[in-house]
Amino acid sequence: MNFTNKRTLIILFFFFFSFLLSQTTTSDSLRGEFTYLLQYKPNILNRDNVYKELFTMQISNKRAFLLVKTG
C-alpha cells in the first residue's frame, strides 16, 4: 500500500470514528459566553512585539468549554 492510499485510509477512519463517537446533547443549552483578550509583551527590548490571545468560555447547564484563539 503506498503512502497516499494509507494516508487517505487513515483520514477516512478518523472522520468515521469522530462522527460515530460524537455526542449530541439536545437537553443542554448555552447559558453564557465570555470572551477575554490577553495582551503581553514578552521582550522589553522590542516593545513592538505584542502577543494577543483570545479566550472564550462557553457555559452550559452541565459543562463548560474554554476555547483559545491565538492571533
BAMAR-415299 format. One record per atom (N, C-alpha, C): y, x, z; atom name; residue in one letter; residue number from 1. Coordinates in steps of 0.001 Angstrom, whole numbers, plus 500000, padded with zeros to 6 digits. Each point is the difference from the previous one (the first is absolute). Layout:
N
+--------+--------+--------+------+------+-----+
|     yy |     xx |     zz | site | code | pos |
+--------+--------+--------+------+------+-----+
|      Y |      X |      Z |   CA |    A | NUM |
...
+--------+--------+--------+------+------+-----+
This chain:
71
+--------+--------+--------+------+------+-----+
|     yy |     xx |     zz | site | code | pos |
+--------+--------+--------+------+------+-----+
| 498830 | 500859 | 500000 |    N |    M |   1 |
| 501170 | 499141 | 500000 |   CA |    M |   1 |
| 501235 | 500908 | 500000 |    C |    M |   1 |
| 500886 | 499785 | 499069 |    N |    N |   2 |
| 501177 | 500856 | 499956 |   CA |    N |   2 |
| 501038 | 499548 | 501016 |    C |    N |   2 |
| 501063 | 500793 | 500070 |    N |    F |   3 |
| 501000 | 499811 | 501051 |   CA |    F |   3 |
| 500747 | 498671 | 499871 |    C |    F |   3 |
| 500372 | 499603 | 498789 |    N |    T |   4 |
| 500786 | 498760 | 499835 |   CA |    T |   4 |
| 499175 | 498763 | 500331 |    C |    T |   4 |
| 498716 | 499997 | 499620 |    N |    N |   5 |
| 499158 | 498851 | 500356 |   CA |    N |   5 |
| 499772 | 499925 | 501500 |    C |    N |   5 |
| 499840 | 501144 | 500626 |    N |    K |   6 |
| 499785 | 500029 | 501448 |   CA |    K |   6 |
| 501266 | 499539 | 500734 |    C |    K |   6 |
| 501150 | 500447 | 499531 |    N |    R |   7 |
| 501257 | 499611 | 500624 |   CA |    R |   7 |
| 500260 | 498498 | 499806 |    C |    R |   7 |
| 499714 | 499491 | 498822 |    N |    T |   8 |
| 500167 | 498572 | 499733 |   CA |    T |   8 |
| 499071 | 499178 | 500876 |    C |    T |   8 |
| 498792 | 500454 | 500183 |    N |    L |   9 |
| 499047 | 499307 | 500854 |   CA |    L |   9 |
| 500468 | 499988 | 501452 |    C |    L |   9 |
| 500536 | 501090 | 500465 |    N |    I |  10 |
| 500502 | 500071 | 501373 |   CA |    I |  10 |
| 501172 | 499048 | 500189 |    C |    I |  10 |
| 500903 | 499943 | 499024 |    N |    I |  11 |
| 501156 | 499103 | 500096 |   CA |    I |  11 |
| 499552 | 498542 | 499986 |    C |    I |  11 |
| 499031 | 499672 | 499165 |    N |    L |  12 |
| 499494 | 498629 | 499972 |   CA |    L |  12 |
| 499337 | 499617 | 501316 |    C |    L |  12 |
| 499220 | 500907 | 500592 |    N |    F |  13 |
| 499390 | 499722 | 501306 |   CA |    F |  13 |
| 501068 | 499817 | 501069 |    C |    F |  13 |
| 501042 | 500812 | 499946 |    N |    F |  14 |
| 501077 | 499883 | 500980 |   CA |    F |  14 |
| 500661 | 498627 | 499921 |    C |    F |  14 |
| 500365 | 499572 | 498802 |    N |    F |  15 |
| 500635 | 498689 | 499856 |   CA |    F |  15 |
| 499047 | 498862 | 500356 |    C |    F |  15 |
| 498742 | 500138 | 499649 |    N |    F |  16 |
| 499029 | 498958 | 500320 |   CA |    F |  16 |
| 499858 | 499835 | 501510 |    C |    F |  16 |
| 499815 | 501102 | 500727 |    N |    F |  17 |
| 499828 | 499902 | 501444 |   CA |    F |  17 |
| 501298 | 499649 | 500716 |    C |    F |  17 |
| 501150 | 500408 | 499451 |    N |    S |  18 |
| 501251 | 499617 | 500651 |   CA |    S |  18 |
| 500244 | 498499 | 499878 |    C |    S |  18 |
| 499653 | 499409 | 498858 |    N |    F |  19 |
| 500138 | 498548 | 499868 |   CA |    F |  19 |
| 498922 | 499259 | 500762 |    C |    F |  19 |
| 498804 | 500566 | 500055 |    N |    L |  20 |
| 498903 | 499350 | 500701 |   CA |    L |  20 |
| 500228 | 499992 | 501510 |    C |    L |  20 |
| 500515 | 501102 | 500542 |    N |    L |  21 |
| 500147 | 500118 | 501451 |   CA |    L |  21 |
| 501401 | 499660 | 500500 |    C |    L |  21 |
| 500885 | 499575 | 499132 |    N |    S |  22 |
| 501346 | 499651 | 500447 |   CA |    S |  22 |
| 499952 | 498696 | 500793 |    C |    S |  22 |
| 500907 | 499902 | 500944 |    N |    Q |  23 |
| 500024 | 498832 | 500872 |   CA |    Q |  23 |
| 501155 | 499096 | 499591 |    C |    Q |  23 |
| 499734 | 498737 | 499944 |    N |    T |  24 |
| 501062 | 499028 | 499756 |   CA |    T |  24 |
| 500111 | 499122 | 501234 |    C |    T |  24 |
| 501179 | 499970 | 500553 |    N |    T |  25 |
| 500237 | 499159 | 501171 |   CA |    T |  25 |
| 501082 | 498995 | 499638 |    C |    T |  25 |
| 499632 | 498776 | 499979 |    N |    T |  26 |
| 500972 | 498959 | 499685 |   CA |    T |  26 |
| 500640 | 499441 | 501266 |    C |    T |  26 |
| 499377 | 500219 | 501146 |    N |    S |  27 |
| 500553 | 499454 | 501232 |   CA |    S |  27 |
| 501061 | 500910 | 500610 |    C |    S |  27 |
| 500121 | 501224 | 499529 |    N |    D |  28 |
| 500957 | 500952 | 500544 |   CA |    D |  28 |
| 501304 | 499921 | 499210 |    C |    D |  28 |
| 501120 | 499822 | 500695 |    N |    S |  29 |
| 501285 | 499886 | 499301 |   CA |    S |  29 |
| 500942 | 501090 | 500484 |    C |    S |  29 |
| 500929 | 500377 | 499156 |    N |    L |  30 |
| 500958 | 501055 | 500298 |   CA |    L |  30 |
| 501079 | 499472 | 500939 |    C |    L |  30 |
| 500157 | 500657 | 501142 |    N |    R |  31 |
| 500975 | 499576 | 501004 |   CA |    R |  31 |
| 501328 | 500743 | 499867 |    C |    R |  31 |
| 499940 | 501266 | 499612 |    N |    G |  32 |
| 501239 | 500762 | 499893 |   CA |    G |  32 |
| 499790 | 501285 | 499223 |    C |    G |  32 |
| 501108 | 500536 | 499483 |    N |    E |  33 |
| 499942 | 501245 | 499257 |   CA |    E |  33 |
| 501240 | 500807 | 500358 |    C |    E |  33 |
| 499795 | 501236 | 500414 |    N |    F |  34 |
| 501082 | 500872 | 500409 |   CA |    F |  34 |
| 499960 | 501260 | 499144 |    C |    F |  34 |
| 501164 | 500451 | 499535 |    N |    T |  35 |
| 500081 | 501208 | 499186 |   CA |    T |  35 |
| 500973 | 500965 | 500660 |    C |    T |  35 |
| 499559 | 501251 | 500165 |    N |    Y |  36 |
| 500816 | 501039 | 500596 |   CA |    Y |  36 |
| 500162 | 501135 | 499011 |    C |    Y |  36 |
| 501191 | 500605 | 499943 |    N |    L |  37 |
| 500269 | 501149 | 499158 |   CA |    L |  37 |
| 500176 | 501211 | 500902 |    C |    L |  37 |
| 499164 | 501018 | 499803 |    N |    L |  38 |
| 500087 | 501241 | 500759 |   CA |    L |  38 |
| 500525 | 501086 | 499078 |    C |    L |  38 |
| 501100 | 500642 | 500390 |    N |    Q |  39 |
| 500571 | 501098 | 499233 |   CA |    Q |  39 |
| 500058 | 501224 | 500899 |    C |    Q |  39 |
| 499586 | 501146 | 499467 |    N |    Y |  40 |
| 500100 | 501220 | 500788 |   CA |    Y |  40 |
| 500198 | 501196 | 499083 |    C |    Y |  40 |
| 500614 | 501029 | 500571 |    N |    K |  41 |
| 500263 | 501248 | 499294 |   CA |    K |  41 |
| 499129 | 501077 | 500633 |    C |    K |  41 |
| 498928 | 500402 | 499328 |    N |    P |  42 |
| 499084 | 500958 | 500614 |   CA |    P |  42 |
| 500545 | 501425 | 500064 |    C |    P |  42 |
| 501015 | 500318 | 499205 |    N |    N |  43 |
| 500520 | 501357 | 499948 |   CA |    N |  43 |
| 501499 | 499965 | 500221 |    C |    N |  43 |
| 500491 | 500725 | 501016 |    N |    I |  44 |
| 501436 | 499989 | 500256 |   CA |    I |  44 |
| 500764 | 500908 | 499054 |    C |    I |  44 |
| 499311 | 500874 | 499301 |    N |    L |  45 |
| 500680 | 500861 | 499035 |   CA |    L |  45 |
| 500347 | 499255 | 498714 |    C |    L |  45 |
| 499160 | 499090 | 499593 |    N |    N |  46 |
| 500236 | 499208 | 498798 |   CA |    N |  46 |
| 500223 | 498548 | 500419 |    C |    N |  46 |
| 501250 | 499635 | 500209 |    N |    R |  47 |
| 500331 | 498662 | 500513 |   CA |    R |  47 |
| 499832 | 498905 | 498954 |    C |    R |  47 |
| 499879 | 500366 | 498714 |    N |    D |  48 |
| 499840 | 498998 | 498952 |   CA |    D |  48 |
| 498572 | 499483 | 499908 |    C |    D |  48 |
| 499060 | 500699 | 500606 |    N |    N |  49 |
| 498592 | 499606 | 499953 |   CA |    N |  49 |
| 499744 | 498955 | 501088 |    C |    N |  49 |
| 499950 | 498736 | 499598 |    N |    V |  50 |
| 499805 | 498900 | 500942 |   CA |    V |  50 |
| 498748 | 499240 | 499603 |    C |    V |  50 |
| 499085 | 499841 | 500945 |    N |    Y |  51 |
| 498800 | 499196 | 499778 |   CA |    Y |  51 |
| 500261 | 498584 | 500485 |    C |    Y |  51 |
| 499603 | 499040 | 499182 |    N |    K |  52 |
| 500151 | 498595 | 500367 |   CA |    K |  52 |
| 498639 | 499329 | 499926 |    C |    K |  52 |
| 499651 | 499294 | 501050 |    N |    E |  53 |
| 498729 | 499276 | 500042 |   CA |    E |  53 |
| 500256 | 498577 | 500465 |    C |    E |  53 |
| 499380 | 499057 | 499324 |    N |    L |  54 |
| 500080 | 498599 | 500386 |   CA |    L |  54 |
| 498714 | 499609 | 500721 |    C |    L |  54 |
| 500141 | 499400 | 501151 |    N |    F |  55 |
| 498869 | 499476 | 500757 |   CA |    F |  55 |
| 500134 | 498489 | 500042 |    C |    F |  55 |
| 498962 | 499308 | 499599 |    N |    T |  56 |
| 499994 | 498542 | 500033 |   CA |    T |  56 |
| 498851 | 499533 | 500877 |    C |    T |  56 |
| 500300 | 499160 | 500952 |    N |    M |  57 |
| 498964 | 499424 | 500854 |   CA |    M |  57 |
| 499925 | 498516 | 499728 |    C |    M |  57 |
| 498806 | 499545 | 499646 |    N |    Q |  58 |
| 499772 | 498577 | 499769 |   CA |    Q |  58 |
| 499128 | 499479 | 501134 |    C |    Q |  58 |
| 500459 | 498945 | 500645 |    N |    I |  59 |
| 499322 | 499447 | 501163 |   CA |    I |  59 |
| 499497 | 498603 | 499652 |    C |    I |  59 |
| 498715 | 499788 | 500229 |    N |    S |  60 |
| 499411 | 498683 | 499770 |   CA |    S |  60 |
| 499451 | 499466 | 501313 |    C |    S |  60 |
| 499264 | 498918 | 499934 |    N |    N |  61 |
| 499475 | 499381 | 501218 |   CA |    N |  61 |
| 499025 | 500913 | 500745 |    C |    N |  61 |
| 499103 | 500651 | 499268 |    N |    K |  62 |
| 498916 | 500751 | 500637 |   CA |    K |  62 |
| 500068 | 501503 | 499797 |    C |    K |  62 |
| 500860 | 500489 | 499117 |    N |    R |  63 |
| 500029 | 501438 | 499722 |   CA |    R |  63 |
| 501385 | 500423 | 499532 |    C |    R |  63 |
| 500189 | 501315 | 499945 |    N |    A |  64 |
| 501257 | 500580 | 499537 |   CA |    A |  64 |
| 499686 | 501172 | 499076 |    C |    A |  64 |
| 500858 | 500190 | 499007 |    N |    F |  65 |
| 499828 | 501066 | 499030 |   CA |    F |  65 |
| 501253 | 500856 | 499978 |    C |    F |  65 |
| 499810 | 501318 | 499917 |    N |    L |  66 |
| 501107 | 500931 | 499873 |   CA |    L |  66 |
| 499896 | 500660 | 498638 |    C |    L |  66 |
| 501006 | 499792 | 499166 |    N |    L |  67 |
| 500029 | 500545 | 498657 |   CA |    L |  67 |
| 501058 | 501082 | 499942 |    C |    L |  67 |
| 499670 | 501143 | 499431 |    N |    V |  68 |
| 500917 | 501123 | 499901 |   CA |    V |  68 |
| 500296 | 500276 | 498538 |    C |    V |  68 |
| 501282 | 500028 | 499646 |    N |    K |  69 |
| 500416 | 500328 | 498641 |   CA |    K |  69 |
| 500890 | 501228 | 500069 |    C |    K |  69 |
| 499567 | 501084 | 499404 |    N |    T |  70 |
| 500774 | 501236 | 500002 |   CA |    T |  70 |
| 500843 | 500048 | 498739 |    C |    T |  70 |
| 501254 | 500323 | 500138 |    N |    G |  71 |
| 500871 | 500025 | 498833 |   CA |    G |  71 |
| 500920 | 501176 | 499959 |    C |    G |  71 |
+--------+--------+--------+------+------+-----+
